[in-house]
Protein backbone atom coordinates (compact mmCIF):
# COMPACT_ATOMS: atom_id res chain seq x y z
CA UNK A 1 0.00 0.00 0.00
CA UNK A 2 1.37 3.38 -0.95
CA UNK A 3 1.90 6.17 1.55
CA UNK A 4 -0.87 8.21 0.00
CA UNK A 5 -3.34 5.34 0.27
CA UNK A 6 -2.27 4.64 3.86
CA UNK A 7 -2.75 8.28 4.77
CA UNK A 8 -6.21 8.39 3.15
CA UNK A 9 -7.25 5.18 4.97
CA UNK A 10 -6.01 6.42 8.37
CA UNK A 11 -7.64 9.79 7.83
CA UNK A 12 -10.99 8.23 6.94
CA UNK A 13 -11.13 5.38 9.44
CA UNK A 14 -9.10 6.53 12.51
CA UNK A 15 -9.29 10.35 12.61
CA UNK A 16 -5.68 11.03 11.74
CA UNK A 17 -5.59 14.46 13.44
CA UNK A 18 -6.64 12.87 16.73
CA UNK A 19 -3.87 10.29 16.38
CA UNK A 20 -1.33 13.06 15.82
CA UNK A 21 -2.47 14.89 18.97
CA UNK A 22 -2.22 11.67 20.97
CA UNK A 23 1.31 11.10 19.64
CA UNK A 24 2.32 14.65 20.63
CA UNK A 25 0.95 14.15 24.15
CA UNK A 26 2.81 10.83 24.47
CA UNK A 27 6.07 12.48 23.34
CA UNK A 28 5.65 15.30 25.87
CA UNK A 29 5.01 12.84 28.70
CA UNK A 30 8.10 10.83 27.79
CA UNK A 31 10.22 14.01 27.70
CA UNK A 32 8.97 15.08 31.16
CA UNK A 33 9.59 11.59 32.52
CA UNK A 34 13.18 11.60 31.22
CA UNK A 35 13.72 15.07 32.73
CA UNK A 36 12.46 13.95 36.18
CA UNK A 37 14.65 10.87 36.02
CA UNK A 38 17.75 12.94 35.24
CA UNK A 39 16.87 15.32 38.11
CA UNK A 40 16.56 12.40 40.57
CA UNK A 41 19.87 10.96 39.45
CA UNK A 42 21.52 14.37 39.85
CA UNK A 43 20.12 14.70 43.39
CA UNK A 44 21.36 11.23 44.31
CA UNK A 45 24.86 12.08 43.08
CA UNK A 46 24.84 15.34 45.08
CA UNK A 47 23.74 13.57 48.27
CA UNK A 48 26.35 10.88 47.76
CA UNK A 49 29.12 13.44 47.34
CA UNK A 50 27.97 15.29 50.46
CA UNK A 51 27.94 12.08 52.49
CA UNK A 52 31.34 10.86 51.32
CA UNK A 53 33.13 14.23 51.69
CA UNK A 54 34.31 15.75 54.98
CA UNK A 55 31.60 18.31 55.93
CA UNK A 56 33.68 19.76 58.78
CA UNK A 57 36.56 20.66 56.48
CA UNK A 58 34.24 22.52 54.06
CA UNK A 59 31.84 24.19 56.48
CA UNK A 60 34.06 25.21 59.38
CA UNK A 61 36.88 27.67 58.92
CA UNK A 62 38.79 28.48 62.08
CA UNK A 63 39.91 32.00 62.89
CA UNK A 64 43.60 32.87 62.77
CA UNK A 65 43.35 35.84 65.17
CA UNK A 66 42.74 35.40 68.89
CA UNK A 67 39.37 37.08 69.72
CA UNK A 68 40.60 38.41 73.07
CA UNK A 69 44.03 39.89 72.38
CA UNK A 70 43.57 40.26 68.58
CA UNK A 71 46.97 38.60 68.19
CA UNK A 72 47.81 35.69 65.85
CA UNK A 73 46.84 32.24 67.05
CA UNK A 74 49.90 30.53 68.51
CA UNK A 75 51.40 27.20 67.51
CA UNK A 76 50.50 25.47 70.77
CA UNK A 77 47.23 23.62 71.25
CA UNK A 78 44.23 25.95 71.27
CA UNK A 79 40.78 25.69 72.77
CA UNK A 80 38.07 25.32 70.13
CA UNK A 81 34.56 26.38 71.12
CA UNK A 82 31.60 25.04 69.11
CA UNK A 83 28.68 27.43 68.79
CA UNK A 84 25.02 26.44 68.28
CA UNK A 85 25.02 27.69 64.67
CA UNK A 86 27.70 25.14 63.75
CA UNK A 87 30.68 27.51 63.66
CA UNK A 88 33.81 27.15 65.74
CA UNK A 89 36.21 29.67 67.22
CA UNK A 90 39.64 28.99 68.67
CA UNK A 91 41.40 30.82 71.49
CA UNK A 92 44.96 31.03 72.70
CA UNK A 93 44.52 29.21 75.99
CA UNK A 94 46.83 31.44 78.06
CA UNK A 95 44.89 34.61 77.20
CA UNK A 96 41.53 32.85 77.58
CA UNK A 97 42.43 31.57 81.07
CA UNK A 98 43.71 35.00 82.10
CA UNK A 99 40.49 36.59 80.82
CA UNK A 100 38.24 34.13 82.66
CA UNK A 101 40.13 34.33 85.95
CA UNK A 102 40.41 38.11 85.85
CA UNK A 103 36.85 38.91 84.84
CA UNK A 104 35.04 36.03 86.52
CA UNK A 105 32.82 36.01 83.43
CA UNK A 106 32.72 32.46 82.08
CA UNK A 107 31.19 33.26 78.70
CA UNK A 108 32.42 33.37 75.13
CA UNK A 109 33.75 36.97 74.86
CA UNK A 110 32.28 37.41 71.38
CA UNK A 111 28.81 35.85 71.56
CA UNK A 112 28.25 35.83 75.35
CA UNK A 113 27.37 32.13 75.16
CA UNK A 114 28.19 30.41 78.47
CA UNK A 115 31.05 27.92 78.66
CA UNK A 116 29.87 24.56 79.99
CA UNK A 117 31.65 22.64 82.74
CA UNK A 118 33.06 20.31 80.07
CA UNK A 119 34.42 23.33 78.20
CA UNK A 120 36.14 24.61 81.34
CA UNK A 121 37.65 21.19 82.06
CA UNK A 122 38.96 21.07 78.51
CA UNK A 123 40.50 24.54 78.94
CA UNK A 124 42.22 23.36 82.15
CA UNK A 125 43.53 20.26 80.37
CA UNK A 126 44.98 22.24 77.47
CA UNK A 127 46.50 24.84 79.80
CA UNK A 128 48.20 22.10 81.80
CA UNK A 129 49.33 20.33 78.62
CA UNK A 130 50.85 23.58 77.30
CA UNK A 131 52.69 24.15 80.57
CA UNK A 132 50.76 27.22 81.73
CA UNK A 133 50.90 27.65 85.51
CA UNK A 134 47.38 28.96 85.98
CA UNK A 135 44.61 28.31 88.48
CA UNK A 136 41.77 26.04 87.38
CA UNK A 137 38.97 27.89 85.60
CA UNK A 138 36.58 25.05 86.42
CA UNK A 139 37.31 25.31 90.16
CA UNK A 140 37.05 29.09 89.96
CA UNK A 141 33.49 28.95 88.62
CA UNK A 142 32.44 26.46 91.29
CA UNK A 143 33.50 28.98 93.96
CA UNK A 144 30.51 31.33 93.84
CA UNK A 145 31.98 33.87 96.28
CA UNK A 146 35.36 34.18 94.57
CA UNK A 147 34.15 36.62 91.92
CA UNK A 148 31.12 38.10 93.69
CA UNK A 149 32.92 41.38 94.42
CA UNK A 150 34.28 41.63 90.88
CA UNK A 151 30.81 40.91 89.45
CA UNK A 152 29.22 43.55 91.65
CA UNK A 153 31.86 46.07 90.58
CA UNK A 154 31.37 45.25 86.90
CA UNK A 155 27.58 45.48 87.15
CA UNK A 156 27.84 48.79 89.01
CA UNK A 157 30.11 50.22 86.31
CA UNK A 158 27.73 49.11 83.58
CA UNK A 159 24.82 50.72 85.41
CA UNK A 160 26.73 53.98 85.78
CA UNK A 161 27.71 53.89 82.11
CA UNK A 162 24.09 53.46 81.05
CA UNK A 163 22.90 56.28 83.30
CA UNK A 164 25.64 58.59 82.03
CA UNK A 165 24.88 57.58 78.45
CA UNK A 166 21.24 58.56 78.88
CA UNK A 167 22.35 61.97 80.14
CA UNK A 168 24.59 62.39 77.08
CA UNK A 169 21.61 61.61 74.84
CA UNK A 170 19.54 64.20 76.71
CA UNK A 171 22.34 66.77 76.35
CA UNK A 172 22.31 66.30 72.58
CA UNK A 173 18.52 66.54 72.50
CA UNK A 174 18.65 69.80 74.47
CA UNK A 175 21.26 71.22 72.09
CA UNK A 176 19.24 70.32 69.00
CA UNK A 177 15.68 71.14 70.12
CA UNK A 178 15.69 73.77 72.89
CA UNK A 179 15.70 77.52 72.44
CA UNK A 180 19.13 79.05 73.26
CA UNK A 181 18.14 80.53 76.65
CA UNK A 182 16.30 77.38 77.74
CA UNK A 183 19.13 75.14 76.52
CA UNK A 184 21.72 77.09 78.47
CA UNK A 185 19.65 76.89 81.66
CA UNK A 186 18.93 73.16 81.21
CA UNK A 187 22.56 72.25 80.56
CA UNK A 188 24.04 74.27 83.41
CA UNK A 189 21.51 73.46 86.11
CA UNK A 190 20.45 69.90 85.20
CA UNK A 191 22.36 67.83 82.66
CA UNK A 192 25.98 68.83 83.31
CA UNK A 193 25.86 68.35 87.13
CA UNK A 194 24.10 64.97 86.81
CA UNK A 195 26.62 63.72 84.26
CA UNK A 196 29.55 65.00 86.30
CA UNK A 197 28.35 63.04 89.34
CA UNK A 198 28.02 59.80 87.34
CA UNK A 199 31.39 60.26 85.67
CA UNK A 200 33.18 60.96 88.95
CA UNK A 201 31.92 57.64 90.31
CA UNK A 202 33.02 55.80 87.17
CA UNK A 203 36.44 57.42 87.19
CA UNK A 204 36.98 56.59 90.85
CA UNK A 205 36.07 52.94 90.24
CA UNK A 206 37.97 52.43 86.96
CA UNK A 207 39.63 55.45 85.36
CA UNK A 208 40.69 53.62 82.19
CA UNK A 209 37.17 52.35 81.53
CA UNK A 210 35.71 55.79 82.26
CA UNK A 211 38.15 57.42 79.84
CA UNK A 212 37.16 55.06 77.02
CA UNK A 213 33.47 55.72 77.65
CA UNK A 214 34.12 59.45 77.60
CA UNK A 215 35.83 59.21 74.21
CA UNK A 216 32.75 57.42 72.86
CA UNK A 217 30.41 60.08 74.25
CA UNK A 218 32.62 62.81 72.84
CA UNK A 219 32.27 61.29 69.36
CA UNK A 220 28.51 60.84 69.83
CA UNK A 221 27.93 64.50 70.67
CA UNK A 222 30.20 65.74 67.89
CA UNK A 223 28.64 63.45 65.28
CA UNK A 224 30.24 61.54 62.40
CA UNK A 225 33.14 63.25 60.57
CA UNK A 226 31.29 63.28 57.24
CA UNK A 227 28.10 64.72 58.78
CA UNK A 228 28.75 66.43 62.14
CA UNK A 229 25.84 67.55 64.28
CA UNK A 230 24.61 71.09 63.72
CA UNK A 231 25.94 73.59 66.27
CA UNK A 232 24.08 76.76 65.44
CA UNK A 233 24.50 78.32 68.90
CA UNK A 234 27.83 76.76 69.91
CA UNK A 235 26.38 74.43 72.55
CA UNK A 236 28.06 71.33 71.14
CA UNK A 237 31.44 73.02 71.52
CA UNK A 238 30.49 73.91 75.11
CA UNK A 239 29.43 70.31 75.81
CA UNK A 240 32.70 68.93 74.41
CA UNK A 241 34.74 71.35 76.50
CA UNK A 242 32.72 70.22 79.53
CA UNK A 243 33.59 66.58 78.82
CA UNK A 244 37.27 67.49 78.52
CA UNK A 245 37.10 69.26 81.88
CA UNK A 246 35.54 66.14 83.43
CA UNK A 247 38.38 64.02 82.09
CA UNK A 248 41.06 66.39 83.44
CA UNK A 249 39.45 66.66 86.85
CA UNK A 250 41.60 64.88 89.48
CA UNK A 251 40.19 61.80 91.19
CA UNK A 252 39.01 62.70 94.70
CA UNK A 253 39.95 60.47 97.60
N, C-alpha and C positions, 0 to 999 in steps of 0.2 A: 504494500500500500504506500502510495506516495505521501510526502509530507503535507501536501495541499489537501489530499483526501482525508488524512488523519486529522488535520486541523478542523476541516468541515464537520467530520463525524463527532469530534469532541465538543465542538461548539454547539452542535445541534442536540446531542444526547446528554451531555454532562455539564452544561453551563460553564464554558471555558473561563470566563472572567471570574467566576466564583472559585474555580480551581486555582487560578493565579493568585487571588487574594489569600487563599488558604496556604499556598506555598510561601508567600511573603511573610505571613504570620509565623509559620514554622521556622523560617530562616531567622527571623528576629528572636524567637525564643531560644534557638540554638546559640545565637551570638551572645545573648544575655547569660545563658547557662555557662558558656565557656569563660565569659568575663568574671562571673562569680567564682568559678573554680580557680582561675588564676589568682584572684584576690585572696581566697582561702589559703592557697599554697604560699603566697607571699607572706601572709600573716604567720603561718606556721614557721617559715624560715626565720622571720624576725624574732619570734618567741624563742626559737631554738638558739639563735645567736645570743640573745639576752641571757638565757639560762646557762649557756656554756662559757660565757665571758665572765670576767671578774667585775661585778658591779661596784665594789668598793673603790677599785682603782680608777673607774671612770667618773663616779659620782662625787667622791670626796677628795678635795684638794686641800691639803693642810697649809696653814699659814707659815710664812717664813720669818715673821716679825713677832716678837713677844708682845702680847696685848697690854702688859702692865708697864714694862720699861721702854717699849717701842724700840728694843734692840734686837739684833739678829738672833734667831734661835740657835742655841749652842749645839755642840757636837755630842754632848752627853745625853743620856736618856731623858726624854721629856714626858710630861703628863698630858695625855690626850683626853679631852672631855667631850663626850658625845651629847649633842643637843637633841631635843625632841623632833626637830625638823629634819634630822638625818645628817646634819653637818657635824664636823669635828673641829676643835681648836686645840692647839698644843701650847703649853706654857713651859718656860724655863723653870725648873722646879725650885731653884734657890730663891728666885724673886717671888714665885707664887707662895712659898712657905712664909717668907718675910712679910708679904702682904697680908696673909691670913692671920699670922700671929700678931702683927702690929695693929690691924684694924679690928680684929675680932669679928669680921664680917665674912662668913663662910659661904659666899655666893660667887658665881662666875662674874668677874668684874665687868664684862661687856653686856651680858644679857640679864644679870641679876637672878639667874636660875640657881637654886640652892645645890651645893655639893652634898651628895649622899654620904653616909658613913663609909660605904665601900670606896667611894672616890677619895675620901680623906685617908683611909688605910693605904690605898694605892699611892697617894702622894708621899706618905711616910715611908713606904717601901722604896720608892724611887730615890727619895732624898737620902736614905740610909745607903742604898746601893751606890749612889754617886759620891758618897763620902761627905755629905753636908752635916755638920754638927748643929742640928736644929732640934728644938723641942717638937713633940708630936702634935700635929694639928688635930688629929682625932681626939687625943686626950684633952686638948685645949677646949674643943667644943663641948665635951662632956662636962667640963667644969663651968657651970652656969654663972658663977659669981666672978670668974676670972676677968671677964670683959664687961661686966655690968657697968662699971664706972666709965669705961671708954665708950660704951654704947649710949649711955646717958649724955655724955659730952657731945658725941656726934649728933644725936637727935636734937640736942639743945641748939647746936650751931645751925643745923638745917632749919629749925624753927625761926631762929633769928634772921637767917638769910631770907626766908620767905617773907617775913614781916617787913624787913628792910626793902625787899624787892617790890612789895606792894606800895610802899611809900614812894619809891622811885617812879613807879608808874603814875601815881597820883601827882607827883611833881611835874611830870611831862604833860599830864592832862591840864593842870593849872596853867602851865606856860602856853599851851596851844589854844585854850578855850576861854580863859578868864580875861576880863578887862584889865589893863595895866595896873590901876590902883588896887583892885581886888586881888590880883595875882601877887603883887608885892606883899600885901598884908597876909595873905594865906601862906606864902612861902616862909616869911620871917617868923610868924607867930605859931604856925602849926607844923608844916611839913619838915622844914629844916631841923627844928629841935627834936622832933620824934625820930627822924633818921639818925641824927647824931647820937642819940641815946642807944639805939640798936647797934650802930656801928662801933661805939665804944665797947660794948659788951662783947661783940665778935672779936674785936682787935685784942682785947684782954685775954680772951680764951685761946685764940689762934691767929696771930698777926699775919702769917703768910696766907692763910685761907681768906682772911678778911681783905687783904690787899688784892688778891685775885678777883674776888667778888666785886670790889670797888672798880677795878679796871673794866669789868663787864658792864657795870652800871654806867660808867663814864661813856662807853661806846653806845649804850642804849639811848642815853639822853642826847648825845650828839647826832646819832643817826648814821646810816651807811655812808661811806665816802662818796659814792656816786649820786646820792640823793639825801643830803643832810637835812635834818629837821629845820623848819623855818624858825628864825629867831628875830622876829620883827622888832621886838622891844628890848632885846639883849638879855632876856631872862635865862636862856640856855647857857650863855657865857657865865652868868652869875652862878647858876647851879653847878657848872663844872668847876669853877673856882672854889665853891663851897666843898665839893667832894675832895679837891686837892688839899684844902685846909684840914679836912677830917683825916686824911691820910698822914699829914705831917704832924698832927697833934700827938704829943707824947703819951705813952700809955701810963695811966695813973695807977698808983699802988693799990 
